[in-house]
Each structure stands twice: as C-alpha cells, then as structure tokens.
Amino acid sequence: MYNSDAFRILQWNCNGVNSKKEELYDHVLKVNRCGKNYHVICLQETFLKPGKTFHLPGYTTVRKDREDEAKGGLLTLVRDCLEFSEISVLVILSVLF
C-alpha cells in the first residue's frame, strides 16, 4: 500500500553530474508528475568544482566539492519546503579501496 506521507530519498553515484543532468532532471520530473516527489536527493561522485553551478528547481543545493582531485564530490538537494540546517564536520573522512 502506498503511503503518500512517506519521506522519499534518492541516492545516486552519478559519476559526473553535469554529463547526467538531463537524465536526473527527466527522472525527477517523471517522479514528481506521479505525486511522489523526492524530499532529499543525495549525489556522490559529482566531479563538480568551485565555480561550476548546479541547480534543480524546487530544491536547495548543498555541496561538498573535492577541490584537490579530479573526481569525487557530494551534492545534496533538499526540497525547498523542508527546513534544515547544514552542519560542519571537523574531520575529513575519505575511504580508499
């Protein structure tokens, strides 16, 4: 049974968000037309650098770019209707395999 009050999160390792922007927009618009909007969208491996912009209408953008390497980067999109606070993390965490 579908619960219309569910909190919906999309998580995606996009491997370069600018090259997949249209794919992301199309997917989010399709989901929104069904009335099942994502509340939060979490993207990894965005490859964004300072000076590059990224915006999705209806969402507030929170970014953590990896400035010292070609790849990496996090992007969190939060629905404009949600109140949230960004917190600072004092320790830089990174996992290498």
HULIN-V698757 format. One record per residue. RES is the residue in one letter. PSI is psi in radians with two decimals (* if undefined). OMEGA is omega as a letter, one per 40 degrees, with the letter a starting at -180 (999 if undefined). BURIAL is + if it has 9 or more other ideal C-beta (glycine too) atoms within 8 Angstrom, else -. Layout:
RES;PSI;OMEGA;BURIAL  RES;PSI;OMEGA;BURIAL
This chain:
M;2.34;a;-  Y;2.27;i;-  N;1.91;a;-  S;-0.22;i;-  D;0.09;a;-  A;2.53;i;-  F;2.06;a;-  R;2.27;a;+  I;2.35;i;+  L;2.25;i;+  Q;2.28;a;-  W;2.20;i;+  N;1.70;a;-  C;-0.25;i;+  N;0.88;i;-  G;1.64;a;+  V;-0.58;a;+  N;-0.61;i;+  S;-0.22;a;-  K;0.24;a;+  K;-0.82;a;+  E;-0.69;i;-  E;-0.76;i;-  L;-0.85;i;+  Y;-0.84;a;+  D;-0.75;a;-  H;-0.81;a;-  V;-0.73;i;+  L;-0.71;i;-  K;-0.79;i;-  V;-0.72;i;+  N;-0.66;i;+  R;-0.46;i;-  C;-0.03;a;-  G;0.35;a;-  K;0.93;a;-  N;2.48;i;+  Y;2.39;i;+  H;-0.68;a;+  V;2.41;i;+  I;2.13;a;+  C;2.06;a;+  L;2.34;i;+  Q;2.78;a;+  E;0.90;a;+  T;-0.48;a;+  F;0.30;i;+  L;2.59;i;+  K;2.75;i;-  P;2.45;a;-  G;-0.37;i;-  K;2.31;a;-  T;2.69;i;-  F;2.25;a;+  H;2.43;i;-  L;2.05;a;+  P;2.36;i;-  G;-0.02;a;-  Y;2.57;i;+  T;2.38;a;-  T;2.27;i;+  V;2.17;a;+  R;2.62;i;+  K;1.62;a;-  D;2.58;i;+  R;1.83;a;-  E;-0.41;a;-  D;0.02;i;-  E;2.82;a;-  A;-0.59;a;-  K;-3.02;i;-  G;-2.98;i;+  G;2.49;i;+  L;2.52;i;+  L;2.16;i;+  T;2.23;i;+  L;2.18;a;+  V;2.26;i;+  R;2.41;a;+  D;-0.45;a;-  C;-0.12;a;-  L;2.40;i;-  E;2.30;a;-  F;2.90;i;-  S;2.37;i;-  E;2.32;i;-  I;2.63;i;-  S;2.38;i;-  V;2.20;a;-  L;-0.36;a;-  V;2.31;i;-  I;2.08;a;-  L;2.34;i;-  S;2.42;a;-  V;2.27;i;-  L;2.39;i;-  F;*;999;-
